[in-house]
Amino acid sequence: MKNEYIVRGIHCKECSRDIEEKFNQLTEDKDIHIDYEKRKAYIPEKVDMEQLKRVAAFEKVLLEPAHEHAASHEDIPDTHHGHTHSHSHEVNFSSGEKAARNMKIVFFINILFAVLEFIFGVLFNSAAILTDAVHDLGDGVSVGLAWFFQKISTKEPNQKYSFGHKRFSLLGALITGVVLLAGSFILILNTLPRLFNPEPVHYEGMFWLALFAIAANGYSAWLMSKGTSANESMMNLHMLEDVLGWIGVLVVSVVVRFTEWYVLDPLLSLAIAGFIIWQTWPQFKSTAEIFLDAVPQELDKKKIEQQITDISGVHALSHLHLWSIDGEEHALAVTISIEKLTLEEQEDVKEQIRQIVAPYNITHTTVELVHDSERILN
């Protein structure tokens, strides 16, 4: 009979195999199995779980019974903002390699479509199409960079990057945000003169190009919606904005077909640019905060501090640091004062802290213990 555990803190198949091997050193039958794709461990009941948890703690891996994992998340509020809203507190089973592959597809779609937009934007004399052409070209460049950084982010930790390369994904998201914001402001400046001097547009060509664009960008948005990283989230926002923009072009082409309201074309261009700025800024700000080691928005530092100090034997804590590694997985470092406990009791305190922070997707914990039997620390 085997029990099922959720495994946190494993980032590659090789790490999974290494930890599985170390776990199996504790059992004669070597029948502990870790499923990397599902992030689950299957452990026989006869295994000494205290020993196993010590090995897991040493390897910065957390084991949580699957049934307790589901129950523990019921009381955790979903307070995500910005690009982290889709992550919740569930174990992340996404693959960095799959994300890189999807970004590669979206990159080629954007570059090809940007070239087509420039051609047809000139032929149809449409500021909205030319605006989106520049936007899609920026998208293509930023997606290419995001793809490049996403591939780097899947690399394993080494001597230089001890936490791994996952923050390169954040770097890709930041660059994408800069391209979107800067490009939108430039497009607004270039479109304003045309607002006061509207010109006729080729509405029929706009109509058919819009239908094609909605399909292409809709497919790209669908691909990016499958990911959970900041990089993929920003890309998904790109694609959704493009879909909405082209729906606007479709509507304008129909209206202009029956009227001569050519001013709708530059108005739509300004609306698209404004909407991009409005949607991009919060995500850019959130990603920048993660990059600068701010406390993740979904974590309540005071609540976590209270939960730790409520542990029996803990007098006080200091230097509680919370930060995010990549917007999905978080880390904690804390110093706590305790009574003069036995080694087993000290390990139990550490284990309780790991269990307290596990529902918040804090997978890296560093706990320093300071003996304080006189209770002089506070």
LUMGUZA-471619 format. One record per residue (C-alpha): chain; x, z, y; residue number from 1. Coordinates in steps of 0.2 Angstrom, whole numbers. Example, Ala and Ser with C-alpha at 12.3 -4.5 7.8 and 13.67 -1.06 7.14 Angstrom:
residues 2
(site 'A', (62, 39, -22), 1)
(site 'A', (68, 36, -5), 2)
//
This chain:
residues 378
(site 'A', (0, 0, 0), 1)
(site 'A', (7, -5, 17), 2)
(site 'A', (2, 1, 34), 3)
(site 'A', (1, -12, 49), 4)
(site 'A', (10, -8, 65), 5)
(site 'A', (11, -17, 82), 6)
(site 'A', (30, -20, 86), 7)
(site 'A', (35, -20, 104), 8)
(site 'A', (52, -25, 112), 9)
(site 'A', (57, -39, 100), 10)
(site 'A', (61, -55, 109), 11)
(site 'A', (68, -67, 96), 12)
(site 'A', (67, -71, 78), 13)
(site 'A', (85, -66, 75), 14)
(site 'A', (82, -49, 83), 15)
(site 'A', (67, -47, 72), 16)
(site 'A', (77, -51, 56), 17)
(site 'A', (91, -39, 61), 18)
(site 'A', (79, -25, 64), 19)
(site 'A', (70, -28, 48), 20)
(site 'A', (86, -27, 39), 21)
(site 'A', (90, -10, 47), 22)
(site 'A', (73, -4, 43), 23)
(site 'A', (75, -9, 25), 24)
(site 'A', (91, 1, 24), 25)
(site 'A', (79, 16, 23), 26)
(site 'A', (70, 11, 8), 27)
(site 'A', (77, 6, -10), 28)
(site 'A', (64, -8, -12), 29)
(site 'A', (68, -17, 4), 30)
(site 'A', (49, -21, 6), 31)
(site 'A', (47, -18, 25), 32)
(site 'A', (42, -35, 33), 33)
(site 'A', (41, -39, 52), 34)
(site 'A', (31, -54, 56), 35)
(site 'A', (39, -60, 73), 36)
(site 'A', (25, -72, 77), 37)
(site 'A', (12, -59, 76), 38)
(site 'A', (23, -45, 82), 39)
(site 'A', (18, -34, 68), 40)
(site 'A', (27, -24, 55), 41)
(site 'A', (21, -20, 37), 42)
(site 'A', (28, -4, 31), 43)
(site 'A', (24, 5, 14), 44)
(site 'A', (17, 22, 15), 45)
(site 'A', (31, 30, 5), 46)
(site 'A', (44, 26, 20), 47)
(site 'A', (49, 41, 30), 48)
(site 'A', (42, 36, 47), 49)
(site 'A', (52, 49, 56), 50)
(site 'A', (68, 41, 51), 51)
(site 'A', (61, 24, 54), 52)
(site 'A', (55, 29, 72), 53)
(site 'A', (73, 35, 76), 54)
(site 'A', (80, 18, 71), 55)
(site 'A', (67, 10, 81), 56)
(site 'A', (71, 21, 96), 57)
(site 'A', (89, 17, 95), 58)
(site 'A', (85, -2, 94), 59)
(site 'A', (73, 0, 109), 60)
(site 'A', (58, -5, 98), 61)
(site 'A', (42, 4, 98), 62)
(site 'A', (30, 5, 83), 63)
(site 'A', (12, 8, 86), 64)
(site 'A', (-1, 9, 72), 65)
(site 'A', (-13, -6, 74), 66)
(site 'A', (-29, 4, 74), 67)
(site 'A', (-22, 16, 87), 68)
(site 'A', (-16, 1, 97), 69)
(site 'A', (-34, -5, 99), 70)
(site 'A', (-41, 12, 103), 71)
(site 'A', (-27, 16, 116), 72)
(site 'A', (-31, 1, 127), 73)
(site 'A', (-49, 6, 129), 74)
(site 'A', (-45, 18, 143), 75)
(site 'A', (-32, 8, 152), 76)
(site 'A', (-40, -1, 167), 77)
(site 'A', (-37, -19, 170), 78)
(site 'A', (-30, -18, 187), 79)
(site 'A', (-19, -34, 186), 80)
(site 'A', (-17, -44, 202), 81)
(site 'A', (-9, -61, 206), 82)
(site 'A', (-1, -70, 191), 83)
(site 'A', (-2, -54, 180), 84)
(site 'A', (-20, -54, 179), 85)
(site 'A', (-21, -63, 162), 86)
(site 'A', (-9, -53, 153), 87)
(site 'A', (-19, -37, 152), 88)
(site 'A', (-10, -24, 141), 89)
(site 'A', (-11, -33, 125), 90)
(site 'A', (4, -38, 115), 91)
(site 'A', (11, -54, 121), 92)
(site 'A', (12, -67, 107), 93)
(site 'A', (17, -82, 118), 94)
(site 'A', (32, -92, 114), 95)
(site 'A', (45, -97, 127), 96)
(site 'A', (49, -112, 118), 97)
(site 'A', (31, -118, 118), 98)
(site 'A', (30, -115, 136), 99)
(site 'A', (45, -125, 140), 100)
(site 'A', (38, -139, 129), 101)
(site 'A', (21, -139, 139), 102)
(site 'A', (31, -139, 155), 103)
(site 'A', (40, -154, 150), 104)
(site 'A', (24, -164, 147), 105)
(site 'A', (17, -158, 164), 106)
(site 'A', (33, -163, 172), 107)
(site 'A', (32, -181, 167), 108)
(site 'A', (13, -182, 170), 109)
(site 'A', (16, -176, 188), 110)
(site 'A', (31, -187, 192), 111)
(site 'A', (22, -203, 185), 112)
(site 'A', (6, -198, 194), 113)
(site 'A', (15, -195, 211), 114)
(site 'A', (22, -212, 210), 115)
(site 'A', (5, -220, 207), 116)
(site 'A', (-2, -209, 222), 117)
(site 'A', (11, -216, 234), 118)
(site 'A', (7, -234, 229), 119)
(site 'A', (-12, -232, 230), 120)
(site 'A', (-12, -220, 245), 121)
(site 'A', (-4, -234, 255), 122)
(site 'A', (-15, -247, 248), 123)
(site 'A', (-31, -237, 251), 124)
(site 'A', (-25, -231, 268), 125)
(site 'A', (-30, -213, 263), 126)
(site 'A', (-21, -198, 271), 127)
(site 'A', (-29, -187, 257), 128)
(site 'A', (-21, -197, 243), 129)
(site 'A', (-4, -198, 252), 130)
(site 'A', (-5, -179, 255), 131)
(site 'A', (-8, -176, 237), 132)
(site 'A', (6, -188, 232), 133)
(site 'A', (18, -178, 242), 134)
(site 'A', (11, -162, 234), 135)
(site 'A', (12, -169, 217), 136)
(site 'A', (30, -175, 220), 137)
(site 'A', (34, -157, 225), 138)
(site 'A', (24, -151, 209), 139)
(site 'A', (35, -163, 199), 140)
(site 'A', (51, -157, 206), 141)
(site 'A', (46, -138, 205), 142)
(site 'A', (39, -141, 187), 143)
(site 'A', (55, -149, 182), 144)
(site 'A', (65, -134, 189), 145)
(site 'A', (52, -122, 181), 146)
(site 'A', (55, -131, 164), 147)
(site 'A', (74, -129, 166), 148)
(site 'A', (72, -111, 170), 149)
(site 'A', (60, -108, 156), 150)
(site 'A', (72, -115, 144), 151)
(site 'A', (85, -103, 150), 152)
(site 'A', (73, -88, 149), 153)
(site 'A', (71, -90, 130), 154)
(site 'A', (90, -87, 127), 155)
(site 'A', (95, -71, 119), 156)
(site 'A', (103, -56, 128), 157)
(site 'A', (122, -57, 130), 158)
(site 'A', (137, -48, 138), 159)
(site 'A', (132, -54, 155), 160)
(site 'A', (113, -53, 154), 161)
(site 'A', (110, -37, 144), 162)
(site 'A', (91, -38, 147), 163)
(site 'A', (90, -56, 142), 164)
(site 'A', (87, -71, 152), 165)
(site 'A', (68, -69, 155), 166)
(site 'A', (70, -67, 174), 167)
(site 'A', (75, -85, 175), 168)
(site 'A', (56, -89, 172), 169)
(site 'A', (53, -78, 188), 170)
(site 'A', (66, -88, 198), 171)
(site 'A', (56, -104, 193), 172)
(site 'A', (40, -97, 199), 173)
(site 'A', (48, -92, 216), 174)
(site 'A', (55, -110, 218), 175)
(site 'A', (38, -117, 214), 176)
(site 'A', (30, -106, 227), 177)
(site 'A', (42, -111, 240), 178)
(site 'A', (39, -129, 237), 179)
(site 'A', (20, -127, 238), 180)
(site 'A', (20, -117, 254), 181)
(site 'A', (33, -127, 263), 182)
(site 'A', (25, -144, 257), 183)
(site 'A', (8, -138, 263), 184)
(site 'A', (14, -133, 280), 185)
(site 'A', (23, -150, 282), 186)
(site 'A', (7, -159, 277), 187)
(site 'A', (-4, -150, 289), 188)
(site 'A', (8, -155, 303), 189)
(site 'A', (8, -173, 298), 190)
(site 'A', (-11, -174, 295), 191)
(site 'A', (-17, -166, 312), 192)
(site 'A', (-14, -182, 322), 193)
(site 'A', (-25, -192, 310), 194)
(site 'A', (-39, -180, 312), 195)
(site 'A', (-41, -186, 330), 196)
(site 'A', (-39, -204, 326), 197)
(site 'A', (-47, -207, 309), 198)
(site 'A', (-44, -224, 300), 199)
(site 'A', (-55, -233, 287), 200)
(site 'A', (-51, -230, 269), 201)
(site 'A', (-53, -239, 253), 202)
(site 'A', (-67, -228, 246), 203)
(site 'A', (-69, -238, 229), 204)
(site 'A', (-51, -237, 225), 205)
(site 'A', (-51, -218, 229), 206)
(site 'A', (-66, -215, 218), 207)
(site 'A', (-58, -223, 202), 208)
(site 'A', (-41, -215, 206), 209)
(site 'A', (-50, -198, 208), 210)
(site 'A', (-58, -199, 191), 211)
(site 'A', (-41, -203, 183), 212)
(site 'A', (-33, -189, 193), 213)
(site 'A', (-46, -176, 188), 214)
(site 'A', (-43, -180, 169), 215)
(site 'A', (-24, -180, 171), 216)
(site 'A', (-22, -164, 181), 217)
(site 'A', (-36, -156, 170), 218)
(site 'A', (-26, -159, 155), 219)
(site 'A', (-10, -151, 163), 220)
(site 'A', (-20, -136, 169), 221)
(site 'A', (-27, -134, 151), 222)
(site 'A', (-9, -134, 144), 223)
(site 'A', (-3, -121, 157), 224)
(site 'A', (-18, -110, 154), 225)
(site 'A', (-11, -106, 137), 226)
(site 'A', (4, -97, 144), 227)
(site 'A', (6, -79, 151), 228)
(site 'A', (22, -79, 160), 229)
(site 'A', (24, -79, 179), 230)
(site 'A', (31, -97, 178), 231)
(site 'A', (16, -104, 168), 232)
(site 'A', (4, -95, 179), 233)
(site 'A', (10, -103, 195), 234)
(site 'A', (10, -120, 186), 235)
(site 'A', (-8, -117, 181), 236)
(site 'A', (-12, -113, 199), 237)
(site 'A', (-4, -129, 204), 238)
(site 'A', (-14, -140, 192), 239)
(site 'A', (-31, -131, 196), 240)
(site 'A', (-28, -134, 214), 241)
(site 'A', (-25, -152, 210), 242)
(site 'A', (-41, -154, 200), 243)
(site 'A', (-51, -146, 215), 244)
(site 'A', (-42, -157, 227), 245)
(site 'A', (-46, -173, 217), 246)
(site 'A', (-64, -167, 215), 247)
(site 'A', (-64, -167, 234), 248)
(site 'A', (-57, -184, 235), 249)
(site 'A', (-71, -190, 223), 250)
(site 'A', (-85, -183, 234), 251)
(site 'A', (-77, -190, 250), 252)
(site 'A', (-76, -207, 242), 253)
(site 'A', (-94, -207, 238), 254)
(site 'A', (-99, -201, 255), 255)
(site 'A', (-89, -214, 264), 256)
(site 'A', (-96, -227, 253), 257)
(site 'A', (-113, -224, 262), 258)
(site 'A', (-107, -219, 279), 259)
(site 'A', (-92, -222, 290), 260)
(site 'A', (-87, -204, 291), 261)
(site 'A', (-68, -208, 289), 262)
(site 'A', (-64, -191, 297), 263)
(site 'A', (-68, -183, 281), 264)
(site 'A', (-52, -190, 274), 265)
(site 'A', (-40, -180, 285), 266)
(site 'A', (-52, -165, 285), 267)
(site 'A', (-50, -165, 266), 268)
(site 'A', (-31, -167, 267), 269)
(site 'A', (-31, -151, 278), 270)
(site 'A', (-43, -142, 267), 271)
(site 'A', (-32, -145, 252), 272)
(site 'A', (-16, -139, 261), 273)
(site 'A', (-25, -124, 267), 274)
(site 'A', (-32, -120, 250), 275)
(site 'A', (-15, -121, 242), 276)
(site 'A', (-7, -109, 255), 277)
(site 'A', (-22, -97, 253), 278)
(site 'A', (-20, -97, 234), 279)
(site 'A', (-1, -98, 233), 280)
(site 'A', (4, -84, 245), 281)
(site 'A', (-2, -69, 234), 282)
(site 'A', (6, -75, 219), 283)
(site 'A', (22, -79, 228), 284)
(site 'A', (22, -62, 235), 285)
(site 'A', (18, -54, 219), 286)
(site 'A', (32, -63, 210), 287)
(site 'A', (45, -59, 224), 288)
(site 'A', (40, -41, 222), 289)
(site 'A', (44, -41, 203), 290)
(site 'A', (60, -50, 207), 291)
(site 'A', (65, -36, 219), 292)
(site 'A', (61, -23, 206), 293)
(site 'A', (45, -16, 214), 294)
(site 'A', (34, -5, 203), 295)
(site 'A', (22, -17, 195), 296)
(site 'A', (5, -17, 203), 297)
(site 'A', (-4, -13, 187), 298)
(site 'A', (6, 3, 184), 299)
(site 'A', (0, 20, 192), 300)
(site 'A', (16, 29, 195), 301)
(site 'A', (8, 46, 199), 302)
(site 'A', (-3, 45, 183), 303)
(site 'A', (12, 41, 172), 304)
(site 'A', (22, 55, 180), 305)
(site 'A', (7, 67, 177), 306)
(site 'A', (6, 62, 159), 307)
(site 'A', (24, 65, 156), 308)
(site 'A', (24, 82, 164), 309)
(site 'A', (9, 87, 154), 310)
(site 'A', (20, 86, 138), 311)
(site 'A', (23, 103, 130), 312)
(site 'A', (40, 109, 134), 313)
(site 'A', (43, 98, 149), 314)
(site 'A', (45, 107, 166), 315)
(site 'A', (48, 94, 178), 316)
(site 'A', (54, 76, 180), 317)
(site 'A', (65, 66, 193), 318)
(site 'A', (71, 49, 196), 319)
(site 'A', (56, 40, 188), 320)
(site 'A', (59, 22, 189), 321)
(site 'A', (47, 8, 184), 322)
(site 'A', (51, -10, 186), 323)
(site 'A', (46, -26, 177), 324)
(site 'A', (58, -37, 168), 325)
(site 'A', (48, -53, 169), 326)
(site 'A', (31, -49, 175), 327)
(site 'A', (25, -46, 157), 328)
(site 'A', (36, -33, 150), 329)
(site 'A', (41, -17, 160), 330)
(site 'A', (54, -4, 159), 331)
(site 'A', (55, 14, 163), 332)
(site 'A', (70, 26, 166), 333)
(site 'A', (67, 45, 169), 334)
(site 'A', (76, 62, 169), 335)
(site 'A', (66, 77, 163), 336)
(site 'A', (70, 95, 162), 337)
(site 'A', (65, 104, 146), 338)
(site 'A', (66, 121, 138), 339)
(site 'A', (80, 124, 125), 340)
(site 'A', (72, 114, 111), 341)
(site 'A', (79, 109, 94), 342)
(site 'A', (85, 91, 91), 343)
(site 'A', (69, 87, 82), 344)
(site 'A', (58, 94, 96), 345)
(site 'A', (68, 84, 109), 346)
(site 'A', (66, 68, 99), 347)
(site 'A', (47, 72, 98), 348)
(site 'A', (47, 73, 117), 349)
(site 'A', (55, 56, 119), 350)
(site 'A', (43, 49, 106), 351)
(site 'A', (28, 56, 115), 352)
(site 'A', (34, 48, 131), 353)
(site 'A', (36, 31, 122), 354)
(site 'A', (18, 32, 116), 355)
(site 'A', (12, 37, 133), 356)
(site 'A', (19, 22, 141), 357)
(site 'A', (16, 9, 127), 358)
(site 'A', (-2, 4, 133), 359)
(site 'A', (6, -1, 150), 360)
(site 'A', (17, -13, 141), 361)
(site 'A', (33, -3, 145), 362)
(site 'A', (44, -9, 131), 363)
(site 'A', (61, -2, 137), 364)
(site 'A', (62, 17, 140), 365)
(site 'A', (77, 27, 144), 366)
(site 'A', (74, 46, 144), 367)
(site 'A', (88, 58, 150), 368)
(site 'A', (85, 76, 145), 369)
(site 'A', (92, 91, 155), 370)
(site 'A', (90, 109, 148), 371)
(site 'A', (82, 121, 160), 372)
(site 'A', (77, 137, 150), 373)
(site 'A', (78, 146, 167), 374)
(site 'A', (66, 134, 175), 375)
(site 'A', (76, 132, 191), 376)
(site 'A', (73, 113, 192), 377)
(site 'A', (57, 106, 199), 378)
//
